[in-house]
Amino acid sequence: MKDQNWHYDTATDFGRSFVDRLRRCPREPDPFVYAARTASAIAIRAALRIYNRLEILGQDNLPKDRSFVMVSNHASHMDTMALRSALPLRYLHSTYPLAARDYFDSNPLRLALTAIIANVMLFDRDASGRASLQQCRELLQKSGNVLIIFPEGTRTLDGQIGRFRRGIGLLLAGTPHPVVPCYLEGTFEALPKRALIPRPSRVRLAIGEPRSYEHVKQNDETAVQICAELRSAVLALSPQPRAQTARRLSKEAYQ
């Protein structure tokens, strides 16, 4: 039998502590983490459906054959779980919600829970963000990855949607990756900021049609324009604009 040349590469996180491995993204496959994430995802989806009566609209708008970005308003830690629940389970380990490093890496327990359950990708929101943007681009270049981004940068304190930060515009400008606008309703009432126990408030997720900014030049001006457009697309999915339109049409019908 002829000798066969072969080469063995150790895992890129070999020798690192468990917590240090969780800080990396993408992470090396881990049977324990995968099993815990899968079990928690099934339990969380069931709880959202039963306890919060989660309703998902527009699920067919999610791209099925390529990497993409989901953007949404941000009112609660429940938002990430609701958005992940809209994705098939096969995306469970290739979906990366962006999470602020200064908050989620502030103690090992919080990091472990969010990294194992939600597969978060840490980013530095107080820095220039170039390294995080590059990491996002590298993930999107690989087929089958999903990024969940909350462009407001933090959870709302009053339920209103804030200004979208330009990072999402810089990420999408000049790239072919689709972005899907989403609107979450009810998570602010179910689990507002500083609340510890979820309330049985009804949660609704509306998913809009994907869009691309492949032919848009990448600069600060276009980044701001993309942010404004995406914010408008998210707001358009809320029930308030539709209710206002219905009232206007009803009024015109009787004139």
N, C-alpha and C positions, 0 to 999 in steps of 0.2 A: 504494500500500500504506500503510495507516494505521500511524502510529507506535504501538508497543506499549511500555507502561511495564513495566520489569523492574528488579529489584533484585538485586545480587550481594553476598553476605556472604562475607567471607574466613573461613577456618577459625579456630576459637577458639584454636588453638595456633600461629597464624601468627607467625613471628618468634622462636619459642622454639627452644632447642637440642634436639637429638634426645633427650638424657637428660631434659630438662625435660618434653618431650612424653610420655615414658614414665611420668613421675610422676603425670600426670593420669589421672582415671578418671571417666566413660568416656573413652576416647581417640578421637581422630579416626581414621577409616579410613586405613590406610597399606598400599599394595600390597606393599611389601617385608616389613613386619611380618606381614601376613596370610599371605603365601607361606611365610615362615620358620616361622610357628606351625603352619600346616597340615602342612608337611613333617615337622616335629619331632613333631607329634601322631601321625602315621601310624607313624613310626619307634618312638616310645615305646610305643605300643599293641602293636606287633608284638613288641618286646623283652619287655614285661611278660607277654604271652601265651606266648612261647617260653622265655625265660630264667627267669621267676618263675612260670610256669604259672598266671597270673591266672585266678581263677574268680569270676564275678559272679552272685550270686543275688538274685532279687527285682527285676530290672531293669524289670519291668512296673509296679512301684509308682511309678516316676518320672512326675510330671504331664506331660502332653503339650501342653496348650493354655494354659498360663499361667506366669508367673514363680514361682519357688519357691526355697527354701533347703535345702541339704544340710548336715547336721551329722554329725560323726564324731569318734571318738577320734583322738588324734594321737600318733604314735610316730616318724614319719620324714618326711623331705622327699619320699619316695616316695608318701606318702598323697595329696597333691594330684593327682599323675599318675594314680593308680589310680582316684580318684573321677571325674576328667575322662574317663577311658576308658569309664566307664559311660554317658556321654552321647553322643547322636548327634553326628556331625561338624558338623551345622548349628548347634549351640550353641557351637562352638569359640571364636568371637569375642565371645560374649555371656555367657560364664561367667566369674565373677570370684571367685577364691579370696582371702580376706582374709589379708593378710600384714603382720607387724609392721614398721613403718617403721624403727625403730631398728636392726633386723637387715638387712633386705633393701635398705635405702637407705643402707647404711653405706659402700658403694663403687659407682661407676658400672657396673662389670662385672657385679656380682651383680644390680643392679637391671635392667640391660639383659637379662640372660639370663632372669630370672624374669618380667619384664614381657612379653618377646617370646614365650617358650615357654608360660608358664602364664597370662598376662593377669592378673596379680595386682592387687589393689586394696590400696593401702597404708593402714594405720590406725595411730593412736597408742595403744598399749596402756597407757602410763603416764599418759595424760591422762584427762579425764572421759569422753571418747569421744562426746560429743554430736554433733560435726561428722561423725564417721564413721558414727554411727547414722542421721543425716539423709541422708547420701549413700547408705547402704544402702536406706533407704526409697524414695528417688527412683529407684534402679535397679529395685527390685521393682515400682514402679508402672507401669513400661514393660513391655509384653508380651514374653515370650521371654527374659528375663534369669534367670540362675541365680547364686546366691551360695553359695560353699563356705566354711563356717565351722567352725573347730575351737574349741569353747567352752572347752577347757582353757586356751587362751592360749599354750601352749608344748608342745614335744614332751616326752614322758615319758622319764625316765632309767632306769626299771625295768620298763617294759612295762605298768604298772598305769594305770587310767584315773583321772585326778584330778577335782577338783571343777570343775563347769561355772561359768564366770563369768556374772554377771547381765546382761551386755550382750545376750546372745542372747534372754533373757527380755524385756528392754525393747524389743527390736526386734520381737518377734513378738506381744506382748500388744496386743489391740485391732486387729489387722490381719488381712485375709482371706488373706494369702499362706500357702500350705502349707509345712510344714517336714517334711523326710524324714530320719528317723534312719538312720544307717549305721554299720556296724561293720567295721573293717579288722583282719584277722588275718595275721600273717606279715611285715608291713613293718618291725616292730621288729627282727626277725632279719635281714631282707634289707638294711636300711640304717639302723642305729641312729644316734643322735645322735653327732656327731664322726666317723663313718665316711665315707670318701670313695668307696670302690668297692662297688657293690652285690654282694650275695651271692645265689646261686641258690636262695633260700628260697621256698617256695610261698606265694603271696599269695591271700587270699580276701576278697572284699567282699560283705557281706550288706546288702541294702537293705530297710528296713522300710516299712510303710504310712505315707502322709503323714497329717499331722494339722494342725489349725488352732486358733489361740487368738483368733479374731475377737471372741468375746464375753467375753473376759477383760479386766478393767480394768488399765490400765497404771500400776503403782506398784512400789515396791521389793519388797513382800511377794509379789505375784503373779509378779514376775520371778524370785524365788528358787524359787517353786513350779514354774514352767515349767522352770527349769534342772534341778531334781531329777527332774522327770518325763521330760525328754529324756534325761538321763543314764541313767535306768532303762531307757528304750526302747532306747538304744544297747547297754547291757549285755545286755539280753534277746536281742539278735541274735548274741551270741557263742556259740560251740559249747559252752562250759562249762555254762551253765544247761541246755541240751538234754541234754547227757551226764548231768548229775546227775539230771534228771527221768527219763531212760531207766533209769538204775540203780535209782531209787526204784520205778518201775513194775515192773521186773523182780523186785525183791525182794518187792514186795507180791504178785506173781503166785504166788510159791512159798510164801507164808505160809498 
